[in-house]
Amino acid sequence: MTAPRTPVFEVRGLRKTYGEGEAAVHALRGIDLHIDPGEVLVLLGPSGSGKSTLLNILGGLDRPTAGSVRFGELELATATDAVLTDYRRHHVGFVFQFYNLIASLTARENVELVTEVADQPMPAEEALDLVGLGERLTHFPAQLSGGEQQRVAIARAIAKRPAVLLCDEPTGALDVATGIRVLESLLQINEQLGTTMLLITHNADIARLGDRVVRFADGLIRSIEVNPQRVAPTELHW
């Protein structure tokens, strides 16, 4: 028998409320969840269901109102601002719907912004090569397609070798063919580097990419499903 793996994240009784009284918005209403090393976890649900709030708390960008969020032995819910800054800098990579690249910097220079603050960074050239842009190092964002810009953003996120990659609608602004190429890059990183990945989407078909699918509604987890086999991005339709 193999010993059970220690979860990357252990979430218990997680709640997040914005505002007070009758105007209060209960973004998370009591979430229990564990995430295993190297797992691809898809978070599925409509806008306002709590997916992004959970991702922001796991990424150290926001704090819960109540409950526990552990990254290994680190309790994120009660960590100081300095500890959370260090956590984000060294352990977490973010990929958002919009690329947030600096227009005056080349692809390589955009990635190097992260490598300058990491302890053991991946060379920018290697990170860009992982996402299929090894020949576009000196191109500026305006010279790249939307999908290529998103892949530069992915390279920037992985260049510090994060334990976790948090992706919030990474294909939301892309057409199908371009979105598939971006998803292929993400899964390649998961497979080659063993990076744990959380992927938010509204798209039910993308859920087939994950090891597990967590379905959200009204700040609650409605179901957690195990995919018997992960589907390749080229098999998706949306």
MOLIN-V885179 format. One line per field, one symbol per residue. psi: psi as a letter, one per 30 degrees, with the letter a starting at -180 (. if undefined). burial: 1 if it has 16 or more other ideal C-beta (glycine too) atoms within 10 Angstrom, else 0. A space follows every 50 residues. Layout:
psi=???
burial=???
This chain:
psi=kkkkkkkekjkkhkkkkkalbffkjjekgikkkkklkgkjkkjkllkgff eeeeeeeeggflklellkjkjbfkjfegkleeeeeeeeeffkkkklekfh ljfgkleeeeefeefffleilkkeeeeeeegggfggegklefgkleeeee eeeeeeeffghlfkjjjjhfgfglleeeeeeeeeeeeeeeeefgkkkkjk lfjeefffflelkjkkkhgljeljkkkfkkkkefflk.
burial=00000011111001010000000001110010111001111111100011 11111111110101001011100001101000010010001111111010 10000111011101100000110110110111100110111001011111 11111111111111111111101100011111111110110010111111 10100111111111110010100000000000100100
